[in-house]
Amino acid sequence: IISLIREAIEDFRKYQYDKKSNESLTISYKSPMFVSTKWSDVEVGAIMKITKDEILPCDVLVIKSSNENGFCYLETTNLDGESGLKPREALRASQMAIKEDKDIEKLFNDTKETFIEVDKPSIDIYTVEGTMFLNGNKNYFDIKNILLRGGRLKNVDFIYGVVIYTGIDTKLMKNINH
């Protein structure tokens, strides 16, 4: 009976945490501007603006960093317990193509000249591979270009990213549910 009560309390706490997380706000691109969006409303393919010290609501491919060279850093304490920062880099082609917000509209319009293919979600937090087709050119990416849900953006003012996994498909949730 005590074990059942303990499990019920843990389940209730997890439910409360999930509800609070889903109500948290982030910033996503809705043509022609960035708007506040609930975590629960973020969809795969959405363009996000993640700001310094923000916890990521989903797994994101970095397409632009406020840092000139395209770098940013991910604090992964919530993911793997390590307190060190992991360097991440924007895809070079998109970093060069996006000079200001209006360039996002040009790159990600309805002509479908820009799209992303990514491997199926897995529990391995150190492996992601995919391709971003940008204006007819293939640009390969891997984990060094990805910010993971639950991580915290560090050492840059902001990044722009494209959502590749949300909800239970994120690396964090795959590992929690495994």
N, C-alpha and C positions, 0 to 999 in steps of 0.2 A: 504494500500500500504506500509506504514511504517513497519507494522508487517511482511509482506512478505519479504521486503528487509532485515529486521533483521534476520529472519529465514534463508534466503539464505546465509547471511554472516556467521551465526553460522554453517550451514551445510558445507560451504567451509572451515572454520577453522577446523572442525572435520575431514574433508577429508585430509587436510594438515597434521594434527597430526597423523592420521592413517597411512598415507604414510610414514611419518618420522619414526614412531614406527616400521613399517614393515621392514624398511631398517636398523634398529639398529642391531648390531652384538652381538651374544652370543657364547658360546662354547658348542659344542655337540660332542659326541663320534662317530667316524667313524672308525671302526676297521682298524688298530690297535692303533689309537691315537685320541686325541682331536683336533678338527678343528673349525675355526670361521664359524658361520652359521648365516644367516639372520633370524630375528624373524619370518618372513613370511614362512620360510622353515622348521621350527621346527614342528615335527609330534608327535602324541601320541605314546608313547613307546620309544621315543628317550631318551638316557642317556645324561644328561646335567652336566656341571661343572659350578656352579654359584660361583662367587668370592665375597669377602667382599665389601659391599656397592653397589653391582650391583642390579638394578631393575629387577625383574623376568619377563620374557616374556610369561610365561605360568604357569599353576598350576602344581606343582612338588611334588612327593613323595620323601622324603629325605631317601636315602639309605646309605649315608656315610657322616660324618662330619669330618673336620680336627681336631675338638675338640675330645680328647681321649674318653670322656664319651658319645659322639654322639649328644651332644646338639648344637643348633644354635639358633639365635634369628631373628625374623621377625618384621621389622618396618612396621606398617600398616596404616600410616597417609593417604596415597592415597586411602585406602580401606574404612576405617571406621572413619577417622578423629582423631583417638586416637594416641597420640604421644609416648605412652609407648611401650616397646618391648615385643613381645609375644614369650615365649620359644617354641621351636620345637625340636623334637628328631628324629634321624635316627632310622629306624627299627633295633632292636638289632641284629637280625640274619645277616643282610647284613652289618651292621657296623663291626661285628666281622669277616665276611668272606672277606671283601675288605681291604687288607693291602696296596696294591699298584695298579697302573693302570691296570697291566696285569691280576689282579684278576677279573676285570670287564668282560673281554673276557671269562674267565672261567665260570662265573655265567650267563652271558647273551649270550650264544652261540646259535646255530641253533638247539640244541637238544630239545628245548622247555621245559626243566625241570624247568625253571624259567619263570613265567608269572604273570600278575596282573589282578585281577578282581576288578572293582570299580563301585560304584553306578552311575546312570545317572546324568548328570550335572543338578544342580538346582541353584536357586537364593540365598539359605541360605549359607552365607559365613562361618557359624560356624559348618556346618555339611558336612562331607565326611566320607564314610565308604567303606572299601574294604579289599581284601585279596591278599597278595603276596605269591605265591607258590615258594619256594626256595629249590631246591634239594629235592623235594617231601614233604616238610614240609609246613604247613599253618602258615602264619604270618599275623595276623589281624592288620589293621591300621585305624586311624581316623584323625581328623583335627589336632591333636597334632603332626602328622608326615608330614604335608603338608605345603608347602610354596605357597602362592597365587600370581597370576599375579598382578603386580602393587606394591607389597610389596618390601622391600629392605632388603637384607641379612646383618645382623650385628653381630659383636663380634666373628666371626670365619674367618679364611683365605679363606675357600671354603667349599662347599658341593657338593656331587654328588647326582643327583636325576633322577627319571624316570618321564617323562611327562605323566600326567594323563588327562589333558584337555588343549586344545589350542584354539586360536581364539575366536569365539563367544560362545564357550562352557565353557570358564573360568568363575569363580565366578564373577570376576570384570565385564566382558562383559555382563553376564546374568543380573546383576543389572543395568547396564547402559541402556540396551535395554528393561528393564522391565517397 
